[in-house]
Amino acid sequence: MSEVLNHRTDGEIGMVINHEVTDAVGDYPIREVSKESNEYADSEELSEKLGVRGHASRVFCITHKEDVVQFNQALKGLYPWISSHYREVGLEVAGSIIWNDSFVTTGNLLKNFRDYGLSVFFFGDKAHESIPNDSWHQIVKEMNEKNDFIILCQKLGLAIPKTTCFNSRAELDNANIDFSKKQWLKLSKSISGMGSETVKSMDEVCRYLENVKDGCRFQIQEDAGTDVFASAQYYISDAGLSFVATTEQILDGAIYKGNRGPVSYDLRPITDPVANYMYKNGMRGYFGIDVAVIKTNNGNQYKMLECNPRYTGASYPLLVARRLGARNWNSMSYDINHSSLDFLDLSELAYDRTKKNGVVVINWGSVLYGSIGVVFLGNNEEEILRIKEKFEKLI
């Protein structure tokens, strides 16, 4: 397996790019997120509730001038600001924008650009329907299920927290869970941290599952005993499987805030076997494998948690940092009280190619939903902290 610094090189063929995210959200089996108490949320409703529709904008910062990229029409008003910002920081991005994020359009574009590759955020049902690829679709479905991921890790002999997988509520009757230890109830399919709750008794498990659709798979997993979580990032192209980097989550208590890199955790002995399995079974594009890092007096121990068979929140800032030649990076998301980018005057905070430090806006489409995602770039962690503090005063 090779290591890759950047998945694109100058002069490479272009890509047709559609990072529409509702395909990854899917229909959600919990009543509380629905408008009506007796209904379950579909992908459209849940995407609105989570405010993730604008997340497709993240891919713009890693496009190249020859690419064709699709965005929803709603993002068009933000385009002048972000294109000017990317010129300022030295990112030469796609010049061909299609203001339509339908995968039917993606399929038609690939017919017109026959030599171009395909980049999607998540190869789910919508993408597969318009651009059929059975093996890619199947491995994404398998690895997007936490239960199937845990079962694979068990078959491969990889370390995991003690986990019991269930195909239905009926199987709880024979369960033997040690609730003297902290336990997590996790739905087998989830998004943005939803569907994951701590539980202290079987009664709590049953009460939670009362609002979960029948037939939904889930697992009860013993807490890994750490607040350090890392991800091994991989990329698969026609050239084969490549390891990209290891990144670490930034947490505020138990709340996910962002990602950072580079980090020195050696996850590959435990993550490479799964990556190779996915490669052999048809996976394409980016994906990440999440691992709990348990620090001990005898060194780090690693336990597998889940796979994100898609671009991850770390993919975009990582690739921007490498493309701009920055040594260290932290990505963060912030809630804001603005619905346009005109309020944001980065002035001297914008990334400086000579100093190799500053701010790059990554998730600009989320401004429409009250948040913004940025990456702080610098030569060391102290420099990044100073830039971060100045940025936070702006918003």
C-alpha positions in Angstrom: 0.0 0.0 0.0 1.4 3.4 -1.0 1.3 6.6 1.0 -0.2 9.6 -0.7 0.5 13.3 0.0 -2.3 14.6 -2.2 -4.9 12.6 -4.2 -4.5 14.9 -7.1 -1.5 16.1 -9.1 -1.2 18.9 -11.6 -2.1 17.7 -15.1 -4.2 14.9 -13.9 -7.6 14.3 -15.6 -10.5 16.3 -14.2 -13.3 15.2 -12.0 -17.0 15.5 -12.0 -17.7 16.3 -8.4 -21.0 16.1 -6.4 -20.7 16.1 -2.6 -24.4 16.3 -1.9 -24.8 14.8 1.6 -28.4 13.8 2.0 -27.6 10.4 0.5 -25.4 9.8 3.6 -28.0 11.0 6.0 -30.7 8.5 4.9 -34.1 8.0 6.6 -33.8 8.1 10.4 -35.5 5.7 12.7 -36.0 7.9 15.8 -39.3 9.7 16.3 -37.9 12.7 18.2 -36.3 14.2 15.1 -39.5 14.2 13.2 -42.0 17.1 12.9 -44.8 14.8 14.0 -44.5 12.6 17.1 -45.9 9.6 15.4 -43.6 9.9 12.3 -40.0 9.1 11.5 -37.7 11.6 9.8 -36.8 11.0 6.1 -33.5 12.1 4.7 -34.9 15.5 3.5 -36.4 16.4 6.9 -33.4 15.3 8.8 -31.0 17.2 6.5 -32.9 20.3 7.2 -33.0 19.7 11.0 -29.2 19.0 11.1 -28.4 21.9 8.8 -26.1 19.7 6.7 -27.3 20.7 3.2 -24.6 23.3 2.9 -21.9 20.8 3.8 -21.5 20.0 0.1 -19.6 23.3 -0.2 -16.6 21.9 1.6 -15.3 20.1 -1.5 -14.8 23.4 -3.3 -11.5 24.1 -1.5 -9.9 20.8 -2.8 -11.1 21.1 -6.4 -8.8 21.9 -9.3 -9.3 24.3 -12.2 -10.2 21.5 -14.7 -12.9 20.0 -12.5 -16.7 20.3 -12.9 -18.4 20.7 -9.5 -22.1 20.7 -8.7 -23.7 22.8 -6.0 -27.3 23.4 -4.9 -28.7 26.6 -6.3 -29.1 27.9 -2.8 -25.3 28.4 -2.5 -25.1 30.6 -5.5 -25.3 33.9 -3.5 -22.2 32.9 -1.5 -20.1 32.1 -4.5 -18.6 35.5 -5.2 -17.2 35.9 -1.6 -15.7 32.4 -1.4 -14.2 32.4 -4.9 -12.5 35.7 -4.0 -11.3 34.3 -0.7 -9.7 31.2 -2.4 -7.9 33.4 -4.9 -6.5 35.4 -2.0 -5.1 32.4 -0.1 -3.7 30.8 -3.3 -6.2 28.0 -4.0 -6.9 27.5 -7.7 -10.3 25.9 -7.6 -12.8 24.6 -10.2 -13.9 27.1 -12.8 -16.9 25.1 -14.0 -19.8 25.3 -11.5 -23.2 23.5 -12.2 -25.9 24.9 -9.9 -27.8 21.7 -9.7 -26.8 18.9 -7.2 -28.9 16.1 -8.8 -27.1 12.8 -9.3 -29.1 12.4 -12.5 -27.1 15.5 -13.7 -23.9 13.9 -12.4 -24.6 10.9 -14.6 -25.2 13.1 -17.6 -22.0 15.1 -17.0 -20.0 11.9 -16.9 -21.4 11.0 -20.4 -20.2 14.4 -21.7 -16.8 14.3 -19.9 -16.0 10.7 -20.7 -12.3 10.9 -19.6 -13.2 12.4 -16.2 -13.3 10.7 -12.9 -16.1 10.8 -10.3 -16.0 12.2 -6.8 -18.9 11.9 -4.4 -19.2 12.5 -0.7 -21.0 9.1 -0.2 -21.8 6.5 -2.7 -25.3 5.7 -1.5 -28.6 4.8 -3.1 -29.1 8.1 -5.0 -25.6 8.0 -6.5 -25.8 4.3 -7.4 -29.2 4.8 -9.1 -27.7 7.3 -11.6 -24.1 6.0 -11.8 -24.4 2.3 -11.1 -21.5 0.5 -9.4 -22.7 -2.6 -7.5 -19.5 -3.4 -5.6 -18.8 0.2 -4.5 -22.4 0.6 -3.4 -22.4 -2.7 -1.5 -19.2 -2.1 0.5 -20.4 1.4 1.4 -23.7 -0.1 2.7 -21.8 -2.8 4.7 -19.2 -0.5 6.3 -21.8 2.2 7.0 -23.4 -0.3 9.5 -21.6 -0.2 12.8 -22.7 -3.8 13.5 -21.2 -5.1 10.3 -18.0 -3.2 11.0 -17.6 -4.7 14.5 -18.4 -8.2 13.1 -15.6 -7.7 10.5 -13.1 -6.6 13.1 -13.9 -9.7 15.2 -13.3 -11.9 12.1 -10.0 -10.2 11.5 -8.9 -10.5 15.1 -8.7 -6.7 15.7 -9.1 -5.1 19.1 -12.5 -3.5 19.8 -14.3 -2.4 23.0 -16.5 -5.2 24.3 -19.6 -5.0 22.0 -22.8 -6.9 21.7 -24.6 -6.5 18.4 -28.4 -6.9 18.0 -30.6 -7.3 14.9 -33.8 -6.4 16.8 -35.2 -5.6 20.2 -36.3 -9.2 20.6 -32.7 -10.3 21.0 -32.4 -8.3 24.2 -34.1 -11.1 26.1 -31.0 -13.2 26.0 -28.5 -10.3 26.5 -26.0 -10.3 29.3 -24.6 -6.7 29.7 -22.4 -5.6 32.6 -24.0 -2.2 33.5 -21.5 -1.7 36.4 -19.3 -0.4 33.5 -20.2 2.6 31.4 -22.1 1.4 28.3 -23.1 3.0 25.0 -26.2 2.2 23.0 -25.5 2.9 19.4 -27.8 2.5 16.4 -26.0 0.6 13.7 -26.6 3.4 11.2 -26.2 7.0 12.5 -25.2 10.5 11.4 -23.6 13.5 13.2 -23.4 11.6 16.5 -27.2 11.0 16.6 -28.3 7.5 17.7 -25.6 7.2 20.4 -26.5 7.4 24.1 -25.0 6.2 27.4 -27.2 3.7 29.2 -27.1 2.5 32.8 -29.6 -0.3 32.8 -31.6 -2.6 30.5 -34.7 -0.5 31.4 -33.0 2.6 29.9 -32.1 0.6 26.8 -35.8 -0.5 26.4 -37.2 3.0 27.0 -34.9 4.5 24.4 -35.7 1.8 21.8 -39.4 2.4 22.2 -39.0 5.4 19.9 -36.8 3.5 17.4 -38.4 1.9 14.3 -38.9 -1.8 14.5 -36.2 -3.8 12.7 -33.5 -1.2 13.4 -30.1 -2.9 14.2 -28.1 -1.6 17.2 -25.3 -2.4 19.5 -24.4 -2.0 23.2 -20.7 -1.2 23.6 -18.6 -0.9 26.7 -16.9 2.6 27.0 -13.4 2.5 25.7 -12.1 4.5 28.7 -10.5 7.4 26.8 -11.3 10.8 25.5 -8.7 10.5 22.6 -10.1 9.5 19.3 -8.1 9.3 16.0 -8.9 8.4 12.4 -6.9 6.7 9.7 -7.6 8.3 6.4 -7.4 6.3 3.1 -7.9 6.9 -0.6 -8.7 4.5 -3.4 -8.3 5.3 -7.1 -7.4 3.4 -10.3 -3.8 3.4 -9.0 -4.8 1.4 -5.9 -5.2 1.8 -2.2 -3.2 4.6 -0.5 -2.8 5.6 3.2 -3.3 9.4 3.4 -2.8 10.4 7.1 -3.8 10.0 10.7 -6.0 12.8 12.2 -7.3 13.4 15.7 -10.7 14.7 16.9 -10.9 17.9 18.8 -13.4 17.5 21.7 -14.9 19.9 24.2 -15.8 17.4 26.9 -17.8 14.9 25.0 -18.8 17.3 22.3 -17.1 16.9 18.9 -15.7 20.3 17.7 -13.3 19.5 14.8 -10.1 17.8 13.8 -6.4 18.4 13.8 -3.1 17.1 12.3 -0.5 15.9 12.0 -0.5 13.4 14.8 1.9 10.5 15.5 -0.4 7.7 16.5 0.5 4.5 14.6 -3.0 3.2 13.7 -2.1 1.3 10.6 -1.4 -2.1 12.1 -5.0 -2.2 13.2 -6.7 -0.2 10.4 -4.8 -1.5 7.3 -6.6 -4.9 7.4 -10.0 -3.3 7.1 -8.8 -0.9 4.5 -7.5 -3.8 2.4 -10.8 -5.6 2.8 -12.7 -2.6 1.5 -10.3 -2.2 -1.4 -10.7 -5.8 -2.4 -14.5 -5.5 -2.2 -14.8 -2.5 -4.5 -14.5 0.7 -2.3 -13.5 3.9 -4.1 -12.5 7.4 -3.1 -11.9 8.6 0.5 -12.8 6.9 3.8 -11.8 7.0 7.4 -11.5 4.4 10.2 -12.1 5.7 13.7 -10.1 4.3 16.6 -10.0 4.9 20.4 -6.6 5.7 21.7 -5.9 4.5 25.2 -2.8 5.9 26.7 -1.0 3.6 29.2 2.4 3.5 30.9 3.5 1.0 28.4 2.5 3.0 25.3 -0.7 3.5 23.4 -3.3 0.9 22.9 -5.8 1.1 20.0 -9.4 -0.2 19.7 -11.5 0.0 16.6 -14.8 1.9 16.7 -16.4 2.5 13.3 -15.8 3.2 9.6 -17.0 6.3 7.7 -17.1 4.9 4.1 -17.0 8.4 2.7 -15.2 11.7 2.9 -14.8 12.7 6.6 -14.8 16.0 8.4 -11.0 15.8 8.4 -10.6 15.1 4.7 -11.1 18.6 3.5 -8.9 20.6 5.9 -6.2 17.9 5.7 -5.9 18.2 1.9 -6.1 22.0 2.0 -3.2 22.1 4.5 -1.1 19.8 2.3 -1.9 21.7 -0.9 -0.9 25.1 0.7 2.2 23.6 2.3 1.1 24.3 5.9 2.8 22.2 8.6 0.0 22.1 11.3 -3.8 22.5 11.1 -6.9 22.6 13.2 -10.4 22.6 11.8 -13.3 24.0 13.8 -17.0 24.7 13.3 -18.7 27.7 14.8 -22.3 28.8 15.3 -23.0 32.3 13.9 -25.8 34.7 13.7 -25.4 35.5 10.0 -26.8 34.0 6.8 -24.2 35.4 4.4 -20.4 35.8 4.4 -20.3 39.5 4.0 -19.8 40.0 7.8 -16.5 38.2 7.7 -13.5 40.5 7.0 -10.5 38.2 7.5 -8.0 41.0 6.5 -4.6 39.9 7.8 -6.0 36.6 9.3 -6.5 35.0 5.8 -3.9 32.4 5.0 -0.5 34.0 4.0 1.5 31.8 1.5 4.8 33.4 2.6 4.3 33.0 6.3 2.4 29.7 5.8 -0.2 30.6 8.5 -3.7 31.9 8.7 -7.4 31.0 8.1 -9.1 29.3 5.2 -12.9 29.0 5.1 -13.9 25.4 4.4 -17.6 25.0 5.1 -19.1 28.2 3.6 -22.4 26.7 2.6 -23.4 26.0 6.2 -23.6 29.8 6.7 -27.1 29.5 5.4 -27.9 27.3 8.4 -26.2 29.4 11.0 -22.6 28.0 11.2 -19.3 28.2 9.5 -16.4 25.8 9.2 -12.7 26.9 9.0 -9.2 25.5 9.1 -6.4 27.3 11.1 -3.0 26.7 9.5 0.3 27.4 11.1 3.9 26.2 11.7 3.1 25.0 15.2 0.2 24.5 17.7 1.0 27.8 19.6 0.8 29.8 16.4 -2.5 28.1 15.5 -3.9 29.0 18.9 -3.1 32.7 18.5 -4.8 32.7 15.1 -7.8 30.9 16.5 -8.2 33.4 19.3 -8.1 36.3 16.9 -10.7 34.7 14.6 -13.1 34.0 17.4 -13.1 37.7 18.3 -14.4 38.4 14.7 -17.4 36.2 15.0 
